[in-house]
Amino acid sequence: MSARLERLSRTISYALRHRPEQFALELDNDGWVPLDALVAAIARDPKWRDLKVDDVFAVIASEDKQRHEIRGQSIRASYGHSLAAKVEHPPAMPPDLLYHGTSPVVLEQIRRDGLKPMRRQYVHLSPDIKTATTVARRRTRTPVIITVLAKKAHSDGTIFHHGNKQVWLAERIDASYLLFP
C-alpha cells in the first residue's frame, strides 16, 4: 500500500471507529455511513481536497486486514470501534479454537478476569496463532498467545461475531475458557 493510501486508511479508520462527530458524520446503529458523506467529510481537510470515491475503493482493495467494508453506497469500519454506541455484528458460530495475543504485563489480570474489551467495544480474537502473534507484536516484543476454547464458550452462551476473515469478536471471554502457555 502506498504511503498516501496508508494515511487515507488511517483517516478513514479514525473517522469511522473513533471520532465520527469530528467529521460531522452520523453512523447508523450498525456503524454504516453513506460513502459520499465520508468522502465529502474527509475532503474538507485541504490535504484531502482532491479525494474521490475511487480513492476509498483503492484503500479497501489494498488492505490486508480488511479494516473497512462497503455495501452498496455505504461504508463502515469492520472492527475496532471505541464509540459509545455499540456497533452491532450478527452472531456467528466460531471455530473450535481462537487465539488472543497479548503482553506478558497483563497476563495475570487476564488469568484472573478473563478477556475484556478494555477501551474497545469487543475483545478481538484471531483465527490462528500467526495472526494473533502479529497483532500482539504491535504492543510488545514478547507476545503471549492465549488459546480460547471458542466452541465450548459458544455452547455455554458466549456470543461471537465475525469481524472479518482475520478477526473474531466477543463482548467478553471468561477465564475458564482460556488456555495459557
MDAnalysis code that builds the backbone (N, CA, C; Angstrom):
import MDAnalysis as mda
import numpy as np

u = mda.Universe.empty(543, n_residues=181, atom_resindex=np.repeat(np.arange(181), 3), trajectory=True)
u.add_TopologyAttr("name", ["N", "CA", "C"] * 181)
u.add_TopologyAttr("resid", np.arange(1, 182))
u.add_TopologyAttr("resname", ["MET", "SER", "ALA", "ARG", "LEU", "GLU", "ARG", "LEU", "SER", "ARG", "THR", "ILE", "SER", "TYR", "ALA", "LEU", "ARG", "HIS", "ARG", "PRO", "GLU", "GLN", "PHE", "ALA", "LEU", "GLU", "LEU", "ASP", "ASN", "ASP", "GLY", "TRP", "VAL", "PRO", "LEU", "ASP", "ALA", "LEU", "VAL", "ALA", "ALA", "ILE", "ALA", "ARG", "ASP", "PRO", "LYS", "TRP", "ARG", "ASP", "LEU", "LYS", "VAL", "ASP", "ASP", "VAL", "PHE", "ALA", "VAL", "ILE", "ALA", "SER", "GLU", "ASP", "LYS", "GLN", "ARG", "HIS", "GLU", "ILE", "ARG", "GLY", "GLN", "SER", "ILE", "ARG", "ALA", "SER", "TYR", "GLY", "HIS", "SER", "LEU", "ALA", "ALA", "LYS", "VAL", "GLU", "HIS", "PRO", "PRO", "ALA", "MET", "PRO", "PRO", "ASP", "LEU", "LEU", "TYR", "HIS", "GLY", "THR", "SER", "PRO", "VAL", "VAL", "LEU", "GLU", "GLN", "ILE", "ARG", "ARG", "ASP", "GLY", "LEU", "LYS", "PRO", "MET", "ARG", "ARG", "GLN", "TYR", "VAL", "HIS", "LEU", "SER", "PRO", "ASP", "ILE", "LYS", "THR", "ALA", "THR", "THR", "VAL", "ALA", "ARG", "ARG", "ARG", "THR", "ARG", "THR", "PRO", "VAL", "ILE", "ILE", "THR", "VAL", "LEU", "ALA", "LYS", "LYS", "ALA", "HIS", "SER", "ASP", "GLY", "THR", "ILE", "PHE", "HIS", "HIS", "GLY", "ASN", "LYS", "GLN", "VAL", "TRP", "LEU", "ALA", "GLU", "ARG", "ILE", "ASP", "ALA", "SER", "TYR", "LEU", "LEU", "PHE", "PRO"])
u.atoms.positions = np.array([
    [0.854, -1.167, 0.000],
    [0.000, 0.000, 0.000],
    [0.907, 1.240, 0.000],
    [0.587, 2.200, -0.824],
    [1.388, 3.427, -0.879],
    [1.223, 4.215, 0.418],
    [2.148, 5.128, 0.667],
    [2.087, 5.954, 1.881],
    [0.797, 6.777, 1.900],
    [0.387, 7.294, 0.750],
    [-0.840, 8.103, 0.680],
    [-2.061, 7.255, 1.040],
    [-2.142, 6.042, 0.471],
    [-3.281, 5.179, 0.781],
    [-3.253, 4.749, 2.246],
    [-2.073, 4.529, 2.804],
    [-1.958, 4.181, 4.230],
    [-2.490, 5.320, 5.094],
    [-2.133, 6.557, 4.767],
    [-2.637, 7.717, 5.515],
    [-4.155, 7.834, 5.379],
    [-4.654, 7.582, 4.174],
    [-6.101, 7.640, 3.966],
    [-6.795, 6.540, 4.766],
    [-6.236, 5.350, 4.789],
    [-6.809, 4.255, 5.567],
    [-6.897, 4.624, 7.046],
    [-5.842, 5.224, 7.557],
    [-5.838, 5.644, 8.970],
    [-6.875, 6.737, 9.223],
    [-7.019, 7.651, 8.285],
    [-8.006, 8.724, 8.427],
    [-9.421, 8.155, 8.410],
    [-9.682, 7.234, 7.497],
    [-10.995, 6.592, 7.430],
    [-11.276, 5.837, 8.727],
    [-10.285, 5.099, 9.223],
    [-10.458, 4.360, 10.480],
    [-10.764, 5.298, 11.633],
    [-10.029, 6.383, 11.720],
    [-10.246, 7.356, 12.797],
    [-11.672, 7.903, 12.731],
    [-12.119, 8.245, 11.530],
    [-13.462, 8.799, 11.355],
    [-14.548, 7.781, 11.686],
    [-14.376, 6.548, 11.265],
    [-15.431, 5.546, 11.429],
    [-15.360, 4.774, 12.739],
    [-14.168, 4.648, 13.320],
    [-14.021, 3.868, 14.550],
    [-14.112, 4.718, 15.808],
    [-13.579, 5.929, 15.730],
    [-13.368, 6.673, 16.967],
    [-14.016, 8.060, 17.043],
    [-13.998, 8.848, 15.971],
    [-14.455, 10.234, 16.053],
    [-15.329, 10.665, 14.877],
    [-16.440, 9.986, 14.632],
    [-17.290, 10.412, 13.514],
    [-17.804, 11.847, 13.694],
    [-18.041, 12.257, 14.942],
    [-18.545, 13.609, 15.186],
    [-17.547, 14.678, 14.762],
    [-16.275, 14.388, 14.836],
    [-15.242, 15.336, 14.409],
    [-15.325, 15.586, 12.899],
    [-15.880, 14.615, 12.169],
    [-16.035, 14.722, 10.726],
    [-17.483, 15.055, 10.343],
    [-18.310, 15.361, 11.332],
    [-19.737, 15.648, 11.123],
    [-20.440, 14.474, 10.444],
    [-20.062, 13.259, 10.858],
    [-20.676, 12.044, 10.328],
    [-21.580, 11.435, 11.379],
    [-22.690, 10.870, 10.933],
    [-23.579, 10.171, 11.848],
    [-23.709, 8.727, 11.376],
    [-23.153, 7.818, 12.162],
    [-23.203, 6.400, 11.826],
    [-24.560, 5.838, 12.210],
    [-25.060, 4.874, 11.439],
    [-26.298, 4.213, 11.853],
    [-25.962, 3.193, 12.946],
    [-26.949, 2.452, 13.407],
    [-26.744, 1.523, 14.528],
    [-25.745, 0.408, 14.231],
    [-25.498, 0.152, 12.966],
    [-24.540, -0.891, 12.592],
    [-23.213, -0.312, 12.148],
    [-23.019, 1.001, 12.334],
    [-21.747, 1.635, 12.013],
    [-21.606, 2.112, 10.575],
    [-22.671, 2.052, 9.801],
    [-22.620, 2.441, 8.391],
    [-22.829, 3.939, 8.214],
    [-22.193, 4.488, 7.192],
    [-22.359, 5.884, 6.814],
    [-22.333, 5.926, 5.278],
    [-23.080, 6.830, 4.665],
    [-23.001, 6.920, 3.202],
    [-21.567, 7.206, 2.750],
    [-21.132, 6.489, 1.739],
    [-19.776, 6.620, 1.219],
    [-19.488, 8.049, 0.754],
    [-20.444, 8.661, 0.063],
    [-20.217, 10.027, -0.414],
    [-20.107, 11.022, 0.739],
    [-20.815, 10.759, 1.854],
    [-20.710, 11.635, 3.029],
    [-19.320, 11.526, 3.653],
    [-18.776, 10.307, 3.698],
    [-17.421, 10.121, 4.233],
    [-16.399, 10.852, 3.365],
    [-16.497, 10.679, 2.058],
    [-15.552, 11.336, 1.146],
    [-15.648, 12.851, 1.298],
    [-16.864, 13.395, 1.335],
    [-17.036, 14.847, 1.486],
    [-16.473, 15.328, 2.819],
    [-16.669, 14.549, 3.881],
    [-16.176, 14.947, 5.208],
    [-14.648, 14.982, 5.243],
    [-14.021, 13.977, 4.696],
    [-12.554, 13.935, 4.690],
    [-11.989, 15.003, 3.756],
    [-12.671, 15.243, 2.636],
    [-12.198, 16.222, 1.650],
    [-12.258, 17.662, 2.163],
    [-12.902, 17.888, 3.299],
    [-12.894, 19.232, 3.893],
    [-11.492, 19.629, 4.366],
    [-10.678, 18.641, 4.649],
    [-9.284, 18.896, 5.019],
    [-8.519, 19.223, 3.739],
    [-7.804, 20.349, 3.696],
    [-7.105, 20.748, 2.464],
    [-6.179, 19.682, 1.879],
    [-5.570, 18.863, 2.723],
    [-4.664, 17.848, 2.170],
    [-5.417, 16.726, 1.453],
    [-6.725, 16.635, 1.667],
    [-7.546, 15.616, 1.005],
    [-8.562, 16.242, 0.053],
    [-8.398, 17.500, -0.333],
    [-9.420, 18.205, -1.130],
    [-9.706, 17.529, -2.469],
    [-8.766, 16.755, -2.993],
    [-8.968, 16.069, -4.274],
    [-9.469, 14.632, -4.101],
    [-9.860, 14.269, -2.885],
    [-10.290, 12.902, -2.595],
    [-11.518, 12.523, -3.418],
    [-11.493, 11.292, -3.926],
    [-12.604, 10.749, -4.719],
    [-13.028, 9.408, -4.124],
    [-14.236, 9.000, -4.449],
    [-14.736, 7.700, -4.003],
    [-13.794, 6.587, -4.470],
    [-13.235, 6.717, -5.661],
    [-12.297, 5.702, -6.170],
    [-11.083, 5.534, -5.262],
    [-10.663, 6.613, -4.584],
    [-9.544, 6.524, -3.651],
    [-9.907, 5.621, -2.468],
    [-11.141, 5.730, -2.005],
    [-11.598, 4.893, -0.898],
    [-11.648, 3.428, -1.343],
    [-12.133, 3.193, -2.551],
    [-12.142, 1.826, -3.081],
    [-10.712, 1.287, -3.186],
    [-9.774, 2.138, -3.580],
    [-8.367, 1.719, -3.685],
    [-7.813, 1.324, -2.322],
    [-8.180, 2.063, -1.286],
    [-7.746, 1.724, 0.077],
    [-8.269, 0.347, 0.458],
    [-9.547, 0.136, 0.250],
    [-10.163, -1.126, 0.660],
    [-9.572, -2.299, -0.124],
    [-9.313, -2.089, -1.402],
    [-8.732, -3.154, -2.225],
    [-7.312, -3.506, -1.791],
    [-6.606, -2.545, -1.194],
    [-5.208, -2.799, -0.829],
    [-5.025, -3.177, 0.637],
    [-6.089, -3.174, 1.422],
    [-5.978, -3.519, 2.841],
    [-5.845, -5.024, 3.025],
    [-4.800, -5.427, 3.725],
    [-4.646, -6.841, 4.012],
    [-5.454, -7.258, 5.238],
    [-5.827, -6.316, 6.078],
    [-6.541, -6.639, 7.312],
    [-8.043, -6.391, 7.227],
    [-8.533, -6.000, 6.068],
    [-9.971, -5.780, 5.870],
    [-10.565, -4.919, 6.976],
    [-9.993, -3.742, 7.186],
    [-10.448, -2.833, 8.232],
    [-11.816, -2.217, 7.942],
    [-12.161, -2.129, 6.670],
    [-13.397, -1.459, 6.263],
    [-14.164, -2.337, 5.290],
    [-15.461, -2.081, 5.215],
    [-16.262, -2.801, 4.227],
    [-17.259, -1.849, 3.592],
    [-17.546, -2.109, 2.336],
    [-18.506, -1.308, 1.581],
    [-19.644, -2.218, 1.158],
    [-20.872, -1.723, 1.358],
    [-22.071, -2.408, 0.864],
    [-22.909, -1.365, 0.163],
    [-23.148, -1.584, -1.091],
    [-23.918, -0.605, -1.854],
    [-23.194, 0.728, -1.851],
    [-23.857, 1.738, -1.334],
    [-23.285, 3.085, -1.283],
    [-22.890, 3.483, 0.142],
    [-22.665, 2.488, 1.012],
    [-22.311, 2.767, 2.404],
    [-21.001, 2.096, 2.773],
    [-20.356, 2.633, 3.803],
    [-19.077, 2.117, 4.283],
    [-19.107, 2.071, 5.808],
    [-18.360, 1.131, 6.383],
    [-18.173, 1.093, 7.824],
    [-16.827, 0.468, 8.143],
    [-16.363, 0.710, 9.363],
    [-15.186, 0.010, 9.876],
    [-15.661, -1.378, 10.295],
    [-14.884, -2.394, 9.973],
    [-15.285, -3.766, 10.282],
    [-15.172, -4.101, 11.761],
    [-14.250, -3.453, 12.464],
    [-13.992, -3.745, 13.871],
    [-13.147, -2.628, 14.458],
    [-12.916, -2.688, 15.761],
    [-12.006, -1.749, 16.416],
    [-12.644, -0.483, 16.932],
    [-13.949, -0.457, 17.033],
    [-14.648, 0.755, 17.445],
    [-14.443, 1.088, 18.925],
    [-14.311, 2.364, 19.197],
    [-14.275, 2.846, 20.581],
    [-15.431, 3.802, 20.832],
    [-16.432, 3.778, 19.988],
    [-17.588, 4.662, 20.095],
    [-18.446, 4.276, 21.299],
    [-19.183, 5.246, 21.818],
    [-20.075, 4.967, 22.940],
    [-21.220, 4.050, 22.495],
    [-21.785, 4.312, 21.330],
    [-22.867, 3.477, 20.806],
    [-22.273, 2.212, 20.202],
    [-22.779, 1.079, 20.614],
    [-22.225, -0.199, 20.168],
    [-22.573, -0.472, 18.708],
    [-21.567, -0.847, 17.939],
    [-21.768, -1.256, 16.551],
    [-22.096, -2.745, 16.573],
    [-23.251, -3.074, 16.035],
    [-23.720, -4.455, 16.087],
    [-23.176, -5.287, 14.929],
    [-22.841, -6.525, 15.247],
    [-22.429, -7.512, 14.252],
    [-23.314, -8.734, 14.477],
    [-23.746, -9.402, 13.425],
    [-24.582, -10.583, 13.640],
    [-23.803, -11.692, 14.347],
    [-24.470, -12.445, 15.210],
    [-23.812, -13.575, 15.863],
    [-23.343, -14.596, 14.828],
    [-22.253, -15.290, 15.152],
    [-21.704, -16.299, 14.237],
    [-21.132, -17.456, 15.048],
    [-21.150, -18.628, 14.440],
    [-20.580, -19.822, 15.068],
    [-19.059, -19.775, 14.916],
    [-18.322, -19.742, 16.031],
    [-16.858, -19.681, 15.932],
    [-16.260, -21.056, 15.642],
    [-15.001, -21.066, 15.233],
    [-14.293, -22.347, 15.120],
    [-14.039, -22.905, 16.525],
    [-13.521, -24.094, 16.617],
    [-13.241, -24.712, 17.919],
    [-12.334, -23.833, 18.773],
    [-11.265, -23.326, 18.150],
    [-10.282, -22.537, 18.878],
    [-10.068, -21.186, 18.202],
    [-9.858, -20.175, 19.021],
    [-9.430, -18.862, 18.560],
    [-8.241, -18.472, 19.418],
    [-7.582, -17.394, 19.065],
    [-6.357, -17.004, 19.769],
    [-6.360, -15.510, 20.062],
    [-5.720, -15.185, 21.174],
    [-5.589, -13.779, 21.562],
    [-4.135, -13.524, 21.939],
    [-3.524, -12.592, 21.242],
    [-2.149, -12.228, 21.548],
    [-2.124, -11.051, 22.498],
    [-1.262, -11.127, 23.490],
    [-1.208, -10.056, 24.480],
    [0.213, -9.888, 25.003],
    [0.348, -8.954, 25.898],
    [1.636, -8.662, 26.519],
    [1.766, -9.428, 27.836],
    [2.969, -9.852, 28.202],
    [3.158, -10.535, 29.487],
    [2.737, -9.680, 30.681],
    [2.765, -8.383, 30.525],
    [2.426, -7.458, 31.618],
    [0.986, -7.647, 32.099],
    [0.057, -7.995, 31.197],
    [-1.356, -8.107, 31.568],
    [-1.822, -9.553, 31.747],
    [-0.908, -10.483, 31.655],
    [-1.266, -11.892, 31.704],
    [-1.964, -12.290, 33.005],
    [-1.444, -11.846, 34.137],
    [-2.066, -12.212, 35.420],
    [-3.483, -11.648, 35.543],
    [-3.686, -10.445, 35.053],
    [-5.030, -9.845, 35.080],
    [-5.988, -10.665, 34.218],
    [-5.519, -11.120, 33.059],
    [-6.362, -11.935, 32.184],
    [-6.646, -13.285, 32.829],
    [-5.659, -13.880, 33.493],
    [-5.882, -15.148, 34.209],
    [-7.001, -14.989, 35.245],
    [-7.021, -13.847, 35.887],
    [-7.991, -13.578, 36.946],
    [-9.357, -13.175, 36.394],
    [-9.370, -12.244, 35.417],
    [-10.621, -11.615, 34.975],
    [-11.133, -12.078, 33.621],
    [-10.329, -12.862, 32.897],
    [-10.707, -13.232, 31.537],
    [-10.374, -12.106, 30.575],
    [-10.843, -12.236, 29.348],
    [-10.591, -11.218, 28.330],
    [-11.737, -10.222, 28.304],
    [-11.396, -8.957, 28.400],
    [-12.374, -7.869, 28.372],
    [-12.014, -6.924, 27.228],
    [-12.981, -6.188, 26.715],
    [-12.703, -5.311, 25.573],
    [-11.868, -4.078, 25.900],
    [-11.704, -3.760, 27.157],
    [-10.947, -2.583, 27.599],
    [-11.537, -1.318, 26.966],
    [-10.792, -0.606, 26.124],
    [-11.303, 0.644, 25.536],
    [-12.031, 0.410, 24.212],
    [-12.220, -0.811, 23.842],
    [-12.927, -1.154, 22.603],
    [-14.310, -1.698, 22.929],
    [-15.092, -1.934, 21.901],
    [-16.425, -2.490, 22.106],
    [-16.409, -4.004, 22.278],
    [-15.437, -4.642, 21.685],
    [-15.350, -6.098, 21.712],
    [-13.913, -6.542, 21.980],
    [-13.777, -7.758, 22.476],
    [-12.486, -8.435, 22.540],
    [-12.188, -8.899, 21.119],
    [-10.966, -8.684, 20.655],
    [-10.559, -9.109, 19.319],
    [-9.812, -10.437, 19.418],
    [-10.229, -11.376, 18.597],
    [-9.645, -12.713, 18.595],
    [-9.186, -13.055, 17.186],
    [-8.166, -13.876, 17.092],
    [-7.595, -14.255, 15.799],
    [-7.879, -15.716, 15.500],
    [-7.994, -16.059, 14.212],
    [-8.286, -17.450, 13.848],
    [-7.074, -18.371, 13.895],
    [-5.865, -17.782, 14.017],
    [-4.662, -18.616, 14.045],
    [-3.579, -17.940, 14.891],
    [-2.591, -18.721, 15.282],
    [-1.518, -18.237, 16.155],
    [-0.678, -17.168, 15.455],
    [-0.429, -17.351, 14.176],
    [0.387, -16.386, 13.434],
    [-0.253, -14.988, 13.446],
    [-1.541, -14.912, 13.190],
    [-2.237, -13.619, 13.202],
    [-2.241, -13.032, 14.600],
    [-2.508, -13.856, 15.613],
    [-2.509, -13.371, 16.997],
    [-1.137, -12.824, 17.379],
    [-0.091, -13.474, 16.926],
    [1.269, -13.017, 17.214],
    [1.541, -11.679, 16.539],
    [1.143, -11.546, 15.288],
    [1.324, -10.289, 14.554],
    [0.595, -9.149, 15.260],
    [-0.628, -9.395, 15.687],
    [-1.412, -8.374, 16.395],
    [-0.724, -7.986, 17.702],
    [-0.291, -8.961, 18.460],
    [0.335, -8.692, 19.759],
    [1.651, -7.937, 19.614],
    [2.358, -8.176, 18.535],
    [3.651, -7.512, 18.334],
    [3.518, -6.009, 18.126],
    [2.310, -5.533, 17.897],
    [2.102, -4.082, 17.817],
    [2.293, -3.424, 19.177],
    [2.127, -4.215, 20.249],
    [2.205, -3.668, 21.598],
    [3.364, -4.204, 22.441],
    [3.938, -5.321, 22.023],
    [5.003, -5.916, 22.830],
    [5.986, -6.678, 21.943],
    [7.213, -6.747, 22.396],
    [8.224, -7.535, 21.674],
    [8.175, -9.004, 22.066],
    [7.493, -9.282, 23.173],
    [7.416, -10.647, 23.685],
    [5.951, -11.081, 23.811],
    [5.289, -11.327, 22.698],
    [3.867, -11.670, 22.765],
    [3.602, -13.000, 23.464],
    [2.483, -13.039, 24.145],
    [1.985, -14.258, 24.776],
    [0.685, -14.596, 24.055],
    [0.569, -15.829, 23.613],
    [-0.628, -16.241, 22.875],
    [-1.510, -17.102, 23.776],
    [-2.726, -16.653, 23.947],
    [-3.724, -17.358, 24.754],
    [-4.668, -18.085, 23.794],
    [-4.921, -19.348, 24.070],
    [-5.864, -20.121, 23.268],
    [-7.251, -19.976, 23.896],
    [-8.234, -19.686, 23.055],
    [-9.617, -19.526, 23.509],
    [-10.420, -20.744, 23.059],
    [-11.041, -21.408, 24.011],
    [-11.913, -22.548, 23.705],
    [-13.247, -21.984, 23.212],
    [-13.231, -21.505, 21.987],
    [-14.346, -20.727, 21.449],
    [-15.625, -21.547, 21.293],
    [-15.512, -22.729, 20.751],
    [-16.715, -23.535, 20.551],
    [-17.367, -23.894, 21.886],
    [-16.545, -24.215, 22.870],
    [-17.066, -24.527, 24.216],
    [-17.723, -23.286, 24.828],
    [-17.053, -22.141, 24.726],
    [-17.617, -20.897, 25.258],
    [-18.940, -20.576, 24.564],
    [-18.972, -20.783, 23.250],
    [-20.203, -20.529, 22.485],
    [-21.330, -21.448, 22.946],
    [-21.017, -22.726, 23.120],
    [-22.060, -23.672, 23.550],
    [-22.569, -23.348, 24.956],
    [-21.742, -22.641, 25.744],
    [-22.153, -22.241, 27.086],
    [-22.774, -20.833, 27.117],
    [-22.961, -20.232, 25.940],
    [-23.692, -18.964, 25.885],
    [-22.914, -17.724, 25.484],
    [-21.603, -17.815, 25.307],
    [-20.845, -16.650, 24.860],
    [-21.166, -16.398, 23.392],
    [-21.478, -15.172, 23.067],
    [-21.830, -14.825, 21.689],
    [-20.591, -14.307, 20.967],
    [-20.333, -14.887, 19.808],
    [-19.215, -14.487, 18.969],
    [-19.749, -13.811, 17.716],
    [-18.929, -12.950, 17.162],
    [-19.270, -12.241, 15.933],
    [-18.063, -12.309, 15.010],
    [-18.326, -12.362, 13.729],
    [-17.265, -12.371, 12.731],
    [-17.003, -10.931, 12.318],
    [-15.819, -10.390, 12.682],
    [-15.457, -9.035, 12.265],
    [-15.051, -9.029, 10.804],
    [-14.229, -9.978, 10.425],
    [-13.815, -10.238, 9.045],
    [-13.067, -11.564, 9.041],
    [-12.353, -11.883, 7.967],
    [-11.676, -13.183, 7.879],
    [-10.598, -13.367, 8.935],
    [-10.018, -12.269, 9.427],
    [-8.915, -12.362, 10.382],
    [-9.292, -11.944, 11.798],
    [-10.511, -11.506, 12.006],
    [-10.898, -11.009, 13.326],
    [-12.250, -11.580, 13.738],
    [-12.255, -12.192, 14.912],
    [-13.486, -12.612, 15.569],
    [-13.690, -11.680, 16.754],
    [-14.922, -11.470, 17.146],
    [-15.248, -10.545, 18.218],
    [-16.127, -11.225, 19.259],
    [-15.955, -10.809, 20.507],
    [-16.829, -11.252, 21.599],
    [-16.846, -10.126, 22.632],
    [-17.939, -10.027, 23.369],
    [-18.025, -8.968, 24.377],
    [-17.102, -9.235, 25.550],
    [-16.928, -10.501, 25.875],
    [-16.071, -10.894, 26.999],
    [-15.843, -12.387, 26.910],
    [-14.682, -12.843, 27.358],
    [-14.398, -14.280, 27.410],
    [-13.969, -14.593, 28.846],
    [-14.754, -15.423, 29.500],
    [-14.435, -15.819, 30.873],
    [-13.119, -16.601, 30.899],
    [-12.373, -16.423, 31.978],
    [-11.063, -17.067, 32.126],
    [-11.137, -18.587, 32.046],
    [-12.286, -19.167, 32.372],
    [-12.425, -20.631, 32.334],
    [-12.329, -21.187, 30.909],
    [-12.444, -20.327, 29.888],
    [-12.360, -20.768, 28.503],
    [-10.999, -20.438, 27.876],
    [-10.048, -20.087, 28.700],
    [-8.732, -19.675, 28.210],
    [-7.668, -20.684, 28.603],
    [-6.783, -20.995, 27.640],
    [-5.638, -21.856, 27.906],
    [-4.388, -20.987, 27.812],
    [-3.615, -20.986, 28.861],
    [-2.436, -20.135, 28.942],
    [-1.173, -20.939, 28.671],
    [-0.164, -20.298, 28.091],
    [1.098, -21.004, 27.822],
    [1.820, -21.350, 29.115],
])
